[in-house]
Amino acid sequence: MNAERVVAWGSELRVVHGRLRDALAVAREAVEAGADTETLARDIRLFCWGFCVALDGHHSGEDMALFPALLAEHPELTDIVANLMRDHGMISHLISGLEATLNAGGNPQDLLRHLDGIEAVMETHFGYEERQIAGLLDGLLPGLTDPSTVLGPLAR
């Protein structure tokens, strides 16, 4: 692994967060488009499902690869990582609610309410994560080389 790849982890985290924000915007646009019911149902399922899979994959990568590597170097971050993982659980619960509403054929207002909740927690979480750990990631994680393993399917 070269030094350039190692130094990129903090930036990579911010890039992935930006892509997840974009994916949420696409899901929201599909709901707000107001297409006929059949098209709307298909598009919402596609975009919301894609967003949910990407966000869940991002958090799974952090929980299984990024956070253990970070704590190995910075055990003093145990409380911060616990907060981040608690957020992951909360977001997962909110995603389950969105998926249940999709499966029940929920109306656009209900879907937007779920997306609003996910967005609120996600934005708070991303901001906290970037402030607390992004700077520490640069120059860290020499044993991790696959961005998608560490940061999910939207990583480079």
Backbone as a ProteinNet text record, in pm:
[ID]
protein_1_A
[PRIMARY]
MNAERVVAWGSELRVVHGRLRDALAVAREAVEAGADTETLARDIRLFCWGFCVALDGHHSGEDMALFPALLAEHPELTDIVANLMRDHGMISHLISGLEATLNAGGNPQDLLRHLDGIEAVMETHFGYEERQIAGLLDGLLPGLTDPSTVLGPLAR
[TERTIARY]
84.8	0	88.8	57.2	139.5	85.5	167.8	130.8	11.9	1.3	-109.7	-243.7	-251.8	-375.3	-407.3	-306.8	-328.1	-380.9	-322.8	-358.9	-500	-555.2	-684.2	-806.2	-792	-910.1	-1004.1	-952.4	-1039.8	-1117	-1049.2	-1115.3	-1216.7	-1180.2	-1270.5	-1400.9	-1389.8	-1508.6	-1600.9	-1545.1	-1626.3	-1689.2	-1615.2	-1668.2	-1787.2	-1772.4	-1881.8	-2003.1	-1982.2	-2093.9	-2164.7	-2089	-2149.6	-2231.1	-2180.2	-2254	-2381.9	-2376.6	-2497.7	-2600.4	-2555.1	-2647.1	-2712	-2632.1	-2685.6	-2788.7	-2759.2	-2852.1	-2983.8	-2976.5	-3098.5	-3177.3	-3108.8	-3176.7	-3248.6	-3185.9	-3248.9	-3373.5	-3363.8	-3480.3	-3593.1	-3557.8	-3658.3	-3722.3	-3641.5	-3694.4	-3791.6	-3762.9	-3853.3	-3989	-3988.6	-4114.5	-4188.4	-4115.4	-4177.7	-4220.4	-4174.3	-4202.4	-4351	-4424.9	-4568.9	-4610.5	-4534.6	-4569.5	-4693.3	-4743.9	-4857.2	-4817.6	-4916.1	-4893.2	-4797.7	-4816	-4730.6	-4585.7	-4564.7	-4429	-4368.1	-4446.2	-4397.9	-4354.2	-4435.7	-4401.9	-4271.5	-4256.3	-4133.7	-4012.7	-4022.5	-3909	-3871	-3971.7	-3943.3	-3873.1	-3923	-3858.5	-3713.6	-3691.4	-3556.5	-3464.5	-3502.7	-3414.3	-3400.9	-3512.3	-3503.9	-3427.8	-3451.3	-3378.6	-3229.8	-3194.4	-3052.9	-2989.2	-3059.5	-3008.3	-2991.4	-3093.6	-3088.5	-2973.9	-2954.5	-2844.9	-2710.7	-2696.7	-2569.6	-2540.4	-2640.1	-2619.3	-2589.1	-2663.7	-2638.5	-2499.8	-2460.5	-2327.1	-2216.8	-2237.5	-2140.4	-2123.8	-2233.5	-2226.1	-2172.8	-2205.5	-2150.5	-1999.3	-1949.7	-1805	-1736.2	-1797.5	-1739.8	-1737.5	-1849.9	-1859.4	-1762.2	-1745.2	-1664.1	-1516.9	-1484.8	-1345.6	-1287	-1353.9	-1298.9	-1286.3	-1393.9	-1390.5	-1293.1	-1287.5	-1186.7	-1043.8	-1014.8	-880.6	-853.3	-952.5	-937.8	-914.8	-991.8	-977.2	-845.1	-791.3	-660.8	-552.7	-565.9	-469.4	-506.9	-636.2	-685.7	-790.7	-749.5	-847.4	-923.2	-870.7	-939.3	-1068.3	-1090.6	-1210.7	-1326.6	-1314.9	-1418	-1557.2	-1570.3	-1702.4	-1754.6	-1666.5	-1706.9	-1753.8	-1677.5	-1715.8	-1847.4	-1865.8	-1992.9	-2109.5	-2090	-2194.2	-2224	-2119.3	-2137.6	-2211.3	-2174.3	-2241.1	-2387	-2414.6	-2552.9	-2633.1	-2572	-2637.2	-2666.5	-2571.6	-2592.2	-2715.8	-2731.9	-2849.7	-2978.4	-2974.5	-3091.7	-3126.8	-3026.2	-3050.3	-3103.1	-3049.2	-3097.7	-3245.8	-3284.3	-3424.8	-3511.9	-3464.1	-3539	-3550.6	-3444.8	-3448.9	-3551.5	-3557.8	-3657.9	-3799	-3821.5	-3951.9	-3983.9	-3885	-3904.2	-3935.8	-3859.8	-3883.1	-4021.4	-4065.5	-4199.4	-4306.7	-4286.4	-4382.1	-4384.2	-4267.3	-4260.9	-4336	-4310.5	-4373.3	-4524.3	-4570.8	-4714.5	-4781.7	-4703.8	-4759.9	-4792.6	-4710.2	-4732.6	-4742.9	-4812.7	-4830.6	-4704.9	-4692.6	-4572.7	-4545.8	-4650	-4628.6	-4562.9	-4607	-4545.8	-4400.7	-4375.8	-4238.6	-4148	-4197.6	-4118.1	-4090.9	-4187	-4167.7	-4054.1	-4051.7	-3943.2	-3808.8	-3807.7	-3682.9	-3636.2	-3729.7	-3693.3	-3625.3	-3680.7	-3621.8	-3483.2	-3468	-3336.5	-3237.6	-3280.5	-3191	-3146.6	-3237.7	-3203.3	-3096.9	-3116.9	-3019.9	-2890.4	-2902.1	-2784.2	-2695.8	-2754.7	-2675.4	-2605.7	-2676.6	-2615.1	-2500.9	-2525.4	-2424.7	-2301.8	-2323.6	-2210.5	-2127.5	-2193.4	-2119.9	-2036.7	-2095.3	-2024.3	-1906.4	-1931	-1825.8	-1709.7	-1741	-1635.3	-1556.3	-1623.1	-1552	-1465.9	-1515.7	-1447.7	-1337.9	-1357.3	-1259.8	-1197.1	-1254.5	-1202.2	-1055.4	-1017.4	-878	-783.1	-830.9	-746.9	-727.4	-815.4	-807.1	-692.1	-655.7	-545.3	-417	-350.2	-226.9	-250.7	-372.9	-409.4	-453.7	-484.1	-541.5	-448.6	-322.3	-232.2	-271.5	-345.8	-384.5	-510.1	-578.3	-702.6	-677	-708.2	-675.6	-796	-908.5	-1025.2	-1127.8	-1142.8	-1236.6	-1378.9	-1425.4	-1563.2	-1581.7	-1476	-1483.8	-1492.8	-1421.7	-1412.7	-1528.7	-1569.3	-1666.8	-1792.6	-1807.5	-1930	-1925.8	-2037.7	-2041.2	-2025.8	-2039.2	-2022.4	-1881.1	-1789.9	-1649.5	-1586.7	-1481.8	-1414.3	-1365.6
-117.8	0	123.4	221.4	341.6	446.4	544.3	646.8	728.9	750.4	828.9	763.1	631.5	560.6	572.9	563.6	572	709.5	813	949.8	985	911.4	946.2	905.9	830.5	777.8	885.9	991.3	1097.7	1164	1188.9	1247.1	1149.8	1022.8	920.4	915.8	928.5	929.9	1044.6	1162.9	1278.7	1259.1	1198.8	1172.1	1076.2	970	873.2	939.1	1021.4	1092.9	1179.5	1245.3	1325.3	1240.8	1124	1034.7	983.9	957.3	913.9	1027	1149.3	1263.7	1272.4	1252.6	1254.7	1143.8	1024.3	911.6	940.6	1004	1041.3	1143.6	1238.8	1340.1	1275.2	1176	1105.5	1031.1	965.4	895.3	994.5	1108.3	1210.8	1263.4	1288.8	1338	1238.3	1108.4	1006.9	1013.8	1037.6	1047.5	1175.4	1284.9	1414.9	1432.7	1345.3	1361.1	1351.2	1277.4	1269.5	1194.5	1094.3	1013.6	929.4	860.4	771.8	666.1	606.2	517.8	403.3	338.9	224.6	268.1	375.2	425.8	474.9	547.3	599.2	485	383	269.7	204.5	185	123.1	212	339.8	430.5	448.3	462.9	479.8	356.5	239.3	116.2	110.5	143.2	137.6	237.1	361.7	463.9	453.2	427.7	413.7	287.6	179.9	56.5	77.4	141.2	167.8	253.6	356.5	441.9	362	283.4	206.4	106.3	37.7	-59.4	11.7	125.7	199.4	249.7	304.6	356.9	243.9	134.7	20.4	-38.9	-48.2	-99.6	-10.6	118.6	213.8	191.2	181.8	163.6	26	-76.4	-210.2	-210.1	-144.8	-135.4	-62.4	44.7	117.1	29.4	-35.5	-116.6	-234.4	-297.9	-419.7	-395.4	-286.8	-265.4	-134.7	-25.2	105.7	126	105.6	133.9	44.5	-86.5	-167.4	-120.1	-82.6	-33.4	99.5	185.8	315.3	296.9	210	187.3	119.7	40.9	-21.3	85	193.9	303.6	410.2	426.1	532.8	477.3	400.4	343.6	450	569.7	678	721	671.3	706.8	610	525.4	424.1	485.6	593.2	655.5	716	777.4	836.5	727.5	619.3	508.8	446.6	435	382.5	472.3	604.1	697.3	678.2	664.1	645.2	514.6	409.4	280.7	286.1	360.6	378.3	450.6	551.8	619.1	520.2	431.2	331.8	247.6	208.2	130.7	209.7	337.6	423.3	440.1	463.3	479.6	349.8	237.2	107.5	89.5	129.5	121.9	211.4	331.4	422.8	367.9	305.5	243.6	130.7	52.9	-54.5	2.5	116.4	181.5	225.7	280.4	319.8	198	91	-30.6	-88.4	-86.5	-136.6	-51.8	79.1	167.6	142.3	121.5	87	-42.6	-143.9	-274.6	-270	-178	-163.7	-72.7	-21.9	67.1	204.4	251.1	380.2	496	598.8	715.8	803.9	894.6	979	1059.2	1107.8	1185.5	1100.5	975.9	886.7	856.4	834	805.6	926	1045.5	1166.1	1185.5	1152.1	1162.1	1069.3	948.2	855	907.7	958.5	1013.5	1134	1216.1	1330.6	1284.1	1181.7	1129.2	1072.6	995.7	939.3	1051.5	1150.4	1260.8	1337.6	1363.5	1439.7	1367.3	1239.2	1162.9	1145.1	1117.7	1096.7	1221	1338.3	1461.5	1490	1471.6	1490.9	1392.2	1267.8	1162.3	1192.8	1228	1256.6	1372.6	1478.2	1592.6	1555.3	1481.8	1437.2	1347.8	1254.1	1161	1234.7	1326.5	1401	1487.9	1550.4	1632.4	1547.8	1433.1	1354.1	1262.7	1204	1101.7	1121.1	1202.3	1210.5	1250.6	1348.1	1391.3	1283.8	1196.2	1087.8	976	968.4	859.8	878.5	1002.6	1027.4	974.5	889.5	829.4	708.1	664.8	550.1	435.9	326.6	211.8	148.5	124.9	66.5	-73.9	-147.4	-283.1	-290.7	-178.9	-177.5	-113.9	-187.2	-137.8	-123.9	-182.6	-179.7	-80.2	34.9	135.4	83.3	-5.1	-52.5	-141.7	-209.5	-289.3	-199	-88.7	1.6	100.6	152.8	262.2	231.1	109.4	69.5	79.1	43.7	28.8	157.6	272.8	397.9	453.5	378.9	421.9	400.5	473.4	465	327
0	0	0	-83.1	-86.1	10.4	42.3	140.4	92.3	-38.8	-92	-58.1	-68.7	-36.5	112.7	196	340.2	378.3	322.8	359.1	312.5	219	159.2	241.7	349.6	418.8	472.3	531.3	581.5	468.7	357.7	240.4	181.9	179	125.6	206	337.5	422.3	382.1	362.5	323.9	185.8	93	-41.3	-33.1	43.8	58.1	122.5	223.3	284.6	180	93.9	-12.7	-108.7	-143.5	-233.5	-168.1	-38.6	31.5	37.7	54.7	50	-88.3	-193.1	-329.9	-350.4	-298.7	-312.7	-241.4	-126	-54.3	-135.5	-195.8	-277.8	-396	-458.8	-571.1	-523.2	-408	-352.6	-324.2	-265.4	-234.5	-363.8	-466.4	-593.9	-655.4	-641.5	-695	-626	-495.8	-421.1	-459.8	-472.3	-499.4	-644.7	-735.1	-877.9	-909.8	-829.3	-849.8	-974.4	-1013.9	-1130.6	-1099	-1201.7	-1177.4	-1073.4	-1012.5	-898.4	-930.6	-1044.8	-1079.4	-1099.9	-1175.6	-1198.9	-1069	-991	-863.7	-772.4	-761.2	-674.4	-718.9	-848.4	-900.9	-875.4	-907.9	-891.7	-745.2	-661	-518.7	-464.8	-499.3	-452.9	-500.4	-625.5	-680.9	-610.8	-604	-548.6	-396.9	-328.8	-183.5	-145.6	-216.9	-188.2	-211.8	-322.9	-351.2	-243.2	-200.7	-93.4	35.3	70.4	195.6	194.6	83.3	72.6	84.5	17.9	23.3	164.5	230.9	366.2	463.8	454.1	541.6	515.3	388.7	355.2	409.5	405.2	459.8	609.5	679.7	824.8	863	786.6	813.9	797.7	692.7	672.1	785.8	830.9	944.7	1069.1	1097.5	1219.3	1217.9	1101.9	1095.7	1064.5	995.5	953.3	1006.1	980	1014.6	1165	1238.1	1381.8	1458	1430.7	1500.9	1473.2	1348.5	1315.2	1385	1389.2	1455.5	1605.5	1667.9	1812	1847.1	1756	1781	1794.7	1720.2	1725.3	1828	1852.5	1940.5	2037.4	2136.1	2230.4	2310	2315	2386.5	2315.9	2194.5	2118.3	2141.5	2241.8	2266.3	2278.5	2353.8	2371.7	2241.4	2164.7	2036.6	1941.2	1932.2	1844	1891.3	2021.6	2073.8	2031.8	2036.2	1991	1842.9	1762.1	1618.5	1589.4	1660.7	1639.7	1686.7	1790.1	1835.3	1726.1	1664.7	1551.5	1439.3	1411.2	1305.7	1335.5	1461.2	1499.6	1481.7	1517.2	1502.3	1354.4	1271.9	1128.3	1068.7	1110.6	1063.3	1097.5	1217.1	1258.9	1169.4	1140.4	1054.2	912.1	863.2	730	728.2	835.4	843.5	834.4	897.5	888.6	747.1	677.5	537.7	452.4	470.8	392.7	420.4	545.5	579.2	511	508.5	442.9	292.6	233.5	91.2	64.1	145.8	125.5	145.5	228.3	253.1	150.5	54.5	-46.1	8.7	101.4	166.8	68.9	111.1	25.2	28.9	-66.7	-73.8	53.6	120	241.8	350.7	364	463	426.8	298.4	254.8	280.1	250.5	275.1	423.7	506.6	651.5	695.8	641.3	674.3	623.4	500.7	446.3	527.5	573	658	786.2	848.6	971.9	949.6	842.9	810.3	783.8	705.7	672.1	796.2	887.3	1008	1090.1	1113.5	1192.8	1114.2	984.3	900.7	898.1	880.3	873.7	1006.3	1115.8	1247.3	1266.6	1229.3	1242.1	1156.4	1030.6	941.5	994.8	1039.1	1092.6	1213.5	1305.7	1426.3	1388.3	1299.4	1258	1191.1	1103.7	1034.7	1132.1	1227.5	1326.8	1419.5	1458.6	1561	1507.4	1387.9	1345.9	1209	1122.4	985.4	982.8	1063.3	1066.3	1114.5	1200.7	1252.2	1150.6	1052.9	955.2	857.6	830.9	738.5	800.6	728.5	778.4	865.7	877.7	959.5	868	923.5	854	751.5	784.6	685.7	642.7	723.7	686.6	603	585.9	510	374.4	269	135.4	43.4	76.6	-11.1	42.6	-23	27	44.3	-44.2	-31.7	90.8	134.4	256.8	378.4	375.1	489.7	493.7	377.4	374	293.7	246.5	179.6	29.2	-35.5	-181	-260.8	-199	-273.3	-265.2	-201.7	-196.5	-333.6	-358.8	-489.4	-519.4
[MASK]
++++++++++++++++++++++++++++++++++++++++++++++++++++++++++++++++++++++++++++++++++++++++++++++++++++++++++++++++++++++++++++++++++++++++++++++++++++++++++++

